[in-house]
């Protein structure tokens, strides 16, 4: 092997792994907007197992359509630093129209490898949502995997004000990050 060939091999051994690296090497993921789930309510005459609405990977959506006035999110995949804010996260239709209804707390969720065997859904702590649908969180998301392909951001129901079943809807997603950008 001549000198130029050796240089080329050395260069490729450095460049190729960087080009093939997962998104985890890109530290910061930003979603410039948050949008509500556009889901028709489940048909009560259909068996519950068939009422999956609009799942993201293994996470089912809420049973009402939701809208958002504005919002954004960001997560540093290396450190877990996370921030999200949503304004006007409210239900469309039903008796709760224009309000968050019985939802009193939400959680932000980073989904890595959605739909894959290695799917990971990693939550922020629960965050209060006010009567106009405003939510603000700054903190961390723990245990982000080394490979976080196609990172998605969801806002999910954490707690509802229902004395009979306060966690009945826990985990359903009601909003998602949109306009994603990934930066080093």
N, C-alpha and C positions, 0 to 999 in steps of 0.2 A: 504494500500500500504506500503510495507516495505521500509527500508532506501535505499537499493540498487535500487529498482524500481524507487524511487523518483529521485535518482541521474541520472538514465538512461533517464527519462523523461526530466529532466533539461538539460542534454547534448543534447538530440535530438531537444529540442526546440531552442537550439542555432545553432546546426550544420545543420539541415534540411533547414532553410531559406537561409543559406550561400550556400548550395549545389544547391538550386533551383534558386538562384539569376540570374538576367539577366546579359548580358555581360557588362552592364553599370558599374557594380561594378569593372570590370577589367578596370583600368584607361587607359592603353596605348594600342593602336592598331597600328601595324606596317605592312606595305606591303613592302616586300623586293625587289619587282620589279614592274615595270609598263609595260603593254603590250598594243599594239594598237588594235583597233577594227578590226576584220577580217570580213568584210561585203561586199558582192557583191553589186555593185550599183543597185539602184531601177530600175525596168523595167518601162520605160516611158509610155508604153502602158497600164499599170495597174493603176486603180484609186488610187489617193493619199492616201485614207483611208486604202488601203491594203499594202502600202509601209511603213512598220514599221521596216524593217531590223531586228535588234537584240536588243530589248528593255531590259533594266534593271529596273524591276518594272514598273513605269510609265514614264520612261525616254527613249526616242528613241535614236538610234545610228545615227552617221553621215552617209552620203550616200556614202562615199568613204572608202576603206580600208586604215588603218593607221598602221605604224610600229614605234617602239621605239628602240633606241640603248640601253638605260639604264634608270633607274629611281627608285624612292622609295618614300614612303609617311609614315607619322605617324600622329596620332591624339590622344590627351589626352581627353577622353570622359568626364572627370570631369571638366577640366579647359577650354577646347576648343582650347588649344594650338595646332597648326597644322603646318606641314612642308611638302612640297613636292618639288621634283625636277625631271625633265625629260630632257634627252638629245636625240636629233635626232627624235623628234616627227614629222613624215612627212607622206604625202600621198603616197600611192602606186598606180601607174597608172594614167590615165587621163593626162591632159596637165600640171598638177602640180606635177607630180611624182618626189619624192626626195626632196620636199619642203613642208612647211606648207600651200602652196597655198595662198588664200586670208585671211586666219585666222590670225589676228593680236593680239588677246588676248584670253586667256582661263581662266577657273575658276576650282578650285578643289572642288569636291562635296563629302561630306560624306552622304551616304544613310543609314538610319536606317529603319529597318522593311520593306525591299523591298517587294513589291507585296501585302502587308497587308493594311488593312483599315487605320492603323496608320503610313503608310509610310511617312518619312520625308526626304527631300532632302535639305541639308544645305550647302551653298556655301561659299567659301573664296571670297575675293575681286577679281576683274578681274586682271589678270597678263599678261604682255606682253610676246609674244613668238617671238624669233628672227628668222632670215632667215634660220638658220640651225635646227630649231625646239627645241631650248633649252629654258627651263622655270624653274624659281626658285621662291618659295614662302615660307615665314615664317610669321606667324601671328596667327589669331584666327578664329575659326568658332563659331558663336553665337547660343544660344538656342538649344543645343543638348538635346534631350528628356531624361528623367530619364531611360527609357527603350530603348536601342538601340540594338535590336537583329540583328544578322548577319550583322555587319557593313561592308559596301562596300565603296570603294573609286573610284571615276570617275574623269577624266579630260574631261571638256566639253567646247564647243565653246562658247566664250563670245562675240567677235566682229569679223566681217569680213570686209575687205576693198572692199565694194561694195556701191558706192554712191547711187544707186537706192534702195537698201535694206540692210543696214549695219547690221541689227539684224535678217535677214532671217533664219539663221542657229543657232541662239542663243539657247543654252540648249542641243543640241545634244551631246552625249558622243562620244569621239574619242579614249579614252584610259582608262584602268582600273587597279587598284591595284591587284597584284597577290602575292602568297606566304604569306598569312596573318598569323600573330601571335598576340595573345592577352596576355597581361601581366598585373599583378597588380602593 
